[in-house]
Amino acid sequence: MTTKRKVEVFSAGCALCQDTIDLVNEMACSGCEVSVLDMLDADVAERAKSLGVLSVPAVAVNGELASCCAGRGPDEAALRAAGIGAG
């Protein structure tokens, strides 16, 4: 049985954020539960802050900020290393 991965994409609604949303959705497998979260929502912004999000777009997998998102934007290799698309 495949373990579900909770994938959170933090977005401000910009074109770059949409590119990341599209990339994550393209990469997502049946074991990925993808949520797009609006940083204009105060609760979402607080969650992002607790995860260490410094800029958007940012992606967290199972409650951990993907390495690609610590100070820089997401990239496919780092997202795969975080578990997106694996199973």
KEVEX-245203 format. One record per atom (N, C-alpha, C): atom name; residue in one letter; x negated, y, z negated. Coordinates in steps of 0.2 Angstrom, whole numbers. Example, Ala and Ser with C-alpha at 12.3 -4.5 7.8 and 13.67 -1.06 7.14 Angstrom:
% KEVEX-245203
+-------+--------+-------+-------+-------+
! atome ! residu !    xx !    yy !    zz !
+-------+--------+-------+-------+-------+
!     N !      A !   -66 !   -28 !   -39 !
!    CA !      A !   -62 !   -22 !   -39 !
!     C !      A !   -66 !   -16 !   -39 !
!     N !      S !   -64 !   -11 !   -35 !
!    CA !      S !   -68 !    -5 !   -36 !
!     C !      S !   -64 !     0 !   -39 !
+-------+--------+-------+-------+-------+
END
This chain:
% KEVEX-245203
+-------+--------+-------+-------+-------+
! atome ! residu !    xx !    yy !    zz !
+-------+--------+-------+-------+-------+
!     N !      M !    -4 !    -6 !     0 !
!    CA !      M !     0 !     0 !     0 !
!     C !      M !    -4 !     6 !     0 !
!     N !      T !    -3 !    11 !     4 !
!    CA !      T !    -7 !    17 !     5 !
!     C !      T !    -5 !    22 !    -1 !
!     N !      T !   -10 !    25 !    -4 !
!    CA !      T !    -8 !    30 !    -9 !
!     C !      T !    -7 !    37 !    -5 !
!     N !      K !    -1 !    40 !    -8 !
!    CA !      K !     1 !    46 !    -5 !
!     C !      K !    -4 !    52 !    -7 !
!     N !      R !    -6 !    56 !    -2 !
!    CA !      R !   -10 !    62 !    -4 !
!     C !      R !    -5 !    68 !    -4 !
!     N !      K !    -6 !    72 !    -9 !
!    CA !      K !    -2 !    78 !    -9 !
!     C !      K !    -6 !    84 !    -6 !
!     N !      V !    -4 !    86 !     0 !
!    CA !      V !    -8 !    91 !     3 !
!     C !      V !    -5 !    98 !     3 !
!     N !      E !    -8 !   103 !     0 !
!    CA !      E !    -5 !   109 !    -1 !
!     C !      E !    -9 !   114 !     4 !
!     N !      V !    -5 !   118 !     8 !
!    CA !      V !    -9 !   123 !    12 !
!     C !      V !    -6 !   130 !    10 !
!     N !      F !   -11 !   134 !     7 !
!    CA !      F !    -9 !   140 !     5 !
!     C !      F !   -10 !   145 !    11 !
!     N !      S !    -4 !   149 !    12 !
!    CA !      S !    -4 !   153 !    18 !
!     C !      S !    -1 !   160 !    16 !
!     N !      A !    -4 !   165 !    20 !
!    CA !      A !    -1 !   172 !    20 !
!     C !      A !     3 !   173 !    26 !
!     N !      G !     4 !   168 !    30 !
!    CA !      G !     9 !   170 !    36 !
!     C !      G !     5 !   172 !    42 !
!     N !      C !    -2 !   173 !    41 !
!    CA !      C !    -5 !   176 !    47 !
!     C !      C !    -7 !   170 !    52 !
!     N !      A !    -9 !   173 !    58 !
!    CA !      A !   -11 !   168 !    64 !
!     C !      A !   -16 !   163 !    62 !
!     N !      L !   -21 !   165 !    58 !
!    CA !      L !   -26 !   160 !    56 !
!     C !      L !   -23 !   155 !    51 !
!     N !      C !   -19 !   157 !    47 !
!    CA !      C !   -16 !   152 !    42 !
!     C !      C !   -11 !   147 !    47 !
!     N !      Q !    -8 !   150 !    52 !
!    CA !      Q !    -4 !   145 !    56 !
!     C !      Q !    -9 !   140 !    59 !
!     N !      D !   -14 !   143 !    62 !
!    CA !      D !   -19 !   138 !    65 !
!     C !      D !   -21 !   132 !    60 !
!     N !      T !   -22 !   134 !    54 !
!    CA !      T !   -24 !   129 !    49 !
!     C !      T !   -18 !   124 !    47 !
!     N !      I !   -12 !   127 !    47 !
!    CA !      I !    -6 !   123 !    46 !
!     C !      I !    -5 !   118 !    52 !
!     N !      D !    -6 !   121 !    58 !
!    CA !      D !    -6 !   116 !    64 !
!     C !      D !   -11 !   111 !    63 !
!     N !      L !   -17 !   112 !    61 !
!    CA !      L !   -22 !   107 !    61 !
!     C !      L !   -21 !   102 !    56 !
!     N !      V !   -19 !   104 !    50 !
!    CA !      V !   -17 !    99 !    45 !
!     C !      V !   -11 !    95 !    47 !
!     N !      N !    -6 !    98 !    50 !
!    CA !      N !    -1 !    94 !    52 !
!     C !      N !    -3 !    89 !    58 !
!     N !      E !    -7 !    91 !    62 !
!    CA !      E !   -10 !    86 !    67 !
!     C !      E !   -14 !    81 !    64 !
!     N !      M !   -18 !    82 !    59 !
!    CA !      M !   -22 !    77 !    56 !
!     C !      M !   -18 !    73 !    51 !
!     N !      A !   -13 !    75 !    48 !
!    CA !      A !    -9 !    72 !    43 !
!     C !      A !    -7 !    65 !    45 !
!     N !      C !    -8 !    60 !    41 !
!    CA !      C !    -6 !    53 !    42 !
!     C !      C !     1 !    51 !    38 !
!     N !      S !     3 !    45 !    38 !
!    CA !      S !     9 !    43 !    35 !
!     C !      S !     8 !    44 !    27 !
!     N !      G !     2 !    44 !    25 !
!    CA !      G !     0 !    44 !    18 !
!     C !      G !    -1 !    51 !    15 !
!     N !      C !     0 !    56 !    20 !
!    CA !      C !     0 !    63 !    18 !
!     C !      C !     6 !    67 !    17 !
!     N !      E !     8 !    70 !    11 !
!    CA !      E !    14 !    74 !    10 !
!     C !      E !    11 !    81 !    10 !
!     N !      V !    13 !    85 !    16 !
!    CA !      V !    10 !    91 !    17 !
!     C !      V !    16 !    96 !    15 !
!     N !      S !    13 !   101 !    11 !
!    CA !      S !    18 !   107 !     9 !
!     C !      S !    14 !   113 !    11 !
!     N !      V !    18 !   118 !    14 !
!    CA !      V !    15 !   125 !    16 !
!     C !      V !    18 !   129 !    11 !
!     N !      L !    13 !   133 !     7 !
!    CA !      L !    15 !   137 !     2 !
!     C !      L !    13 !   144 !     3 !
!     N !      D !    18 !   149 !     2 !
!    CA !      D !    18 !   156 !     4 !
!     C !      D !    15 !   160 !    -2 !
!     N !      M !     9 !   162 !    -1 !
!    CA !      M !     5 !   166 !    -6 !
!     C !      M !     9 !   173 !    -8 !
!     N !      L !    14 !   175 !    -5 !
!    CA !      L !    18 !   180 !    -7 !
!     C !      L !    22 !   179 !   -13 !
!     N !      D !    23 !   172 !   -14 !
!    CA !      D !    27 !   170 !   -20 !
!     C !      D !    22 !   170 !   -26 !
!     N !      A !    24 !   173 !   -31 !
!    CA !      A !    20 !   174 !   -37 !
!     C !      A !    18 !   167 !   -40 !
!     N !      D !    22 !   163 !   -40 !
!    CA !      D !    21 !   156 !   -43 !
!     C !      D !    16 !   152 !   -39 !
!     N !      V !    16 !   153 !   -32 !
!    CA !      V !    12 !   150 !   -28 !
!     C !      V !     5 !   153 !   -29 !
!     N !      A !     5 !   160 !   -29 !
!    CA !      A !    -2 !   164 !   -30 !
!     C !      A !    -5 !   161 !   -37 !
!     N !      E !    -1 !   160 !   -42 !
!    CA !      E !    -4 !   158 !   -48 !
!     C !      E !    -7 !   151 !   -48 !
!     N !      R !    -3 !   147 !   -44 !
!    CA !      R !    -6 !   140 !   -43 !
!     C !      R !   -12 !   140 !   -39 !
!     N !      A !   -12 !   144 !   -34 !
!    CA !      A !   -19 !   145 !   -30 !
!     C !      A !   -24 !   147 !   -34 !
!     N !      K !   -23 !   152 !   -38 !
!    CA !      K !   -28 !   155 !   -42 !
!     C !      K !   -31 !   149 !   -47 !
!     N !      S !   -26 !   145 !   -50 !
!    CA !      S !   -29 !   140 !   -54 !
!     C !      S !   -33 !   135 !   -51 !
!     N !      L !   -32 !   134 !   -44 !
!    CA !      L !   -36 !   129 !   -41 !
!     C !      L !   -43 !   132 !   -38 !
!     N !      G !   -43 !   139 !   -39 !
!    CA !      G !   -50 !   142 !   -37 !
!     C !      G !   -49 !   145 !   -30 !
!     N !      V !   -43 !   146 !   -27 !
!    CA !      V !   -43 !   149 !   -20 !
!     C !      V !   -45 !   156 !   -20 !
!     N !      L !   -50 !   158 !   -16 !
!    CA !      L !   -52 !   164 !   -16 !
!     C !      L !   -50 !   168 !    -9 !
!     N !      S !   -48 !   164 !    -4 !
!    CA !      S !   -46 !   167 !     2 !
!     C !      S !   -41 !   162 !     5 !
!     N !      V !   -37 !   164 !    10 !
!    CA !      V !   -32 !   160 !    14 !
!     C !      V !   -34 !   160 !    21 !
!     N !      P !   -33 !   155 !    25 !
!    CA !      P !   -29 !   149 !    22 !
!     C !      P !   -34 !   145 !    18 !
!     N !      A !   -31 !   141 !    14 !
!    CA !      A !   -34 !   136 !     9 !
!     C !      A !   -30 !   130 !     9 !
!     N !      V !   -34 !   124 !     8 !
!    CA !      V !   -30 !   118 !     8 !
!     C !      V !   -33 !   114 !     1 !
!     N !      A !   -28 !   111 !    -2 !
!    CA !      A !   -29 !   107 !    -8 !
!     C !      A !   -26 !   100 !    -7 !
!     N !      V !   -30 !    95 !    -9 !
!    CA !      V !   -28 !    88 !    -8 !
!     C !      V !   -28 !    85 !   -15 !
!     N !      N !   -22 !    83 !   -17 !
!    CA !      N !   -21 !    80 !   -24 !
!     C !      N !   -24 !    84 !   -29 !
!     N !      G !   -22 !    91 !   -29 !
!    CA !      G !   -24 !    96 !   -34 !
!     C !      G !   -31 !    98 !   -34 !
!     N !      E !   -35 !    96 !   -29 !
!    CA !      E !   -42 !    99 !   -29 !
!     C !      E !   -43 !   103 !   -22 !
!     N !      L !   -46 !   109 !   -23 !
!    CA !      L !   -47 !   113 !   -17 !
!     C !      L !   -52 !   109 !   -13 !
!     N !      A !   -50 !   108 !    -6 !
!    CA !      A !   -55 !   105 !    -2 !
!     C !      A !   -61 !   109 !    -1 !
!     N !      S !   -67 !   106 !    -1 !
!    CA !      S !   -73 !   109 !    -1 !
!     C !      S !   -74 !   114 !     5 !
!     N !      C !   -70 !   113 !    10 !
!    CA !      C !   -71 !   118 !    15 !
!     C !      C !   -67 !   125 !    13 !
!     N !      C !   -64 !   125 !     8 !
!    CA !      C !   -60 !   131 !     6 !
!     C !      C !   -62 !   135 !     1 !
!     N !      A !   -68 !   132 !    -2 !
!    CA !      A !   -71 !   136 !    -7 !
!     C !      A !   -76 !   142 !    -4 !
!     N !      G !   -73 !   147 !    -3 !
!    CA !      G !   -76 !   153 !     0 !
!     C !      G !   -76 !   154 !     7 !
!     N !      R !   -74 !   148 !    11 !
!    CA !      R !   -74 !   148 !    18 !
!     C !      R !   -67 !   145 !    20 !
!     N !      G !   -66 !   146 !    27 !
!    CA !      G !   -60 !   143 !    30 !
!     C !      G !   -61 !   135 !    31 !
!     N !      P !   -55 !   132 !    31 !
!    CA !      P !   -55 !   125 !    32 !
!     C !      P !   -58 !   123 !    39 !
!     N !      D !   -61 !   117 !    39 !
!    CA !      D !   -63 !   114 !    45 !
!     C !      D !   -62 !   106 !    45 !
!     N !      E !   -61 !   103 !    51 !
!    CA !      E !   -58 !    96 !    51 !
!     C !      E !   -63 !    91 !    47 !
!     N !      A !   -69 !    92 !    48 !
!    CA !      A !   -74 !    87 !    45 !
!     C !      A !   -73 !    87 !    37 !
!     N !      A !   -72 !    93 !    34 !
!    CA !      A !   -71 !    93 !    27 !
!     C !      A !   -64 !    91 !    25 !
!     N !      L !   -59 !    92 !    29 !
!    CA !      L !   -52 !    90 !    27 !
!     C !      L !   -52 !    82 !    28 !
!     N !      R !   -55 !    79 !    33 !
!    CA !      R !   -56 !    72 !    33 !
!     C !      R !   -59 !    69 !    27 !
!     N !      A !   -65 !    72 !    25 !
!    CA !      A !   -68 !    70 !    19 !
!     C !      A !   -64 !    71 !    12 !
!     N !      A !   -59 !    75 !    12 !
!    CA !      A !   -55 !    76 !     7 !
!     C !      A !   -49 !    71 !     7 !
!     N !      G !   -48 !    67 !    12 !
!    CA !      G !   -43 !    62 !    13 !
!     C !      G !   -38 !    63 !    17 !
!     N !      I !   -37 !    69 !    21 !
!    CA !      I !   -32 !    70 !    26 !
!     C !      I !   -33 !    65 !    32 !
!     N !      G !   -28 !    62 !    34 !
!    CA !      G !   -28 !    58 !    40 !
!     C !      G !   -31 !    51 !    39 !
!     N !      A !   -33 !    49 !    33 !
!    CA !      A !   -36 !    42 !    31 !
!     C !      A !   -31 !    38 !    29 !
!     N !      G !   -27 !    35 !    33 !
!    CA !      G !   -22 !    30 !    31 !
!     C !      G !   -15 !    32 !    31 !
+-------+--------+-------+-------+-------+
END
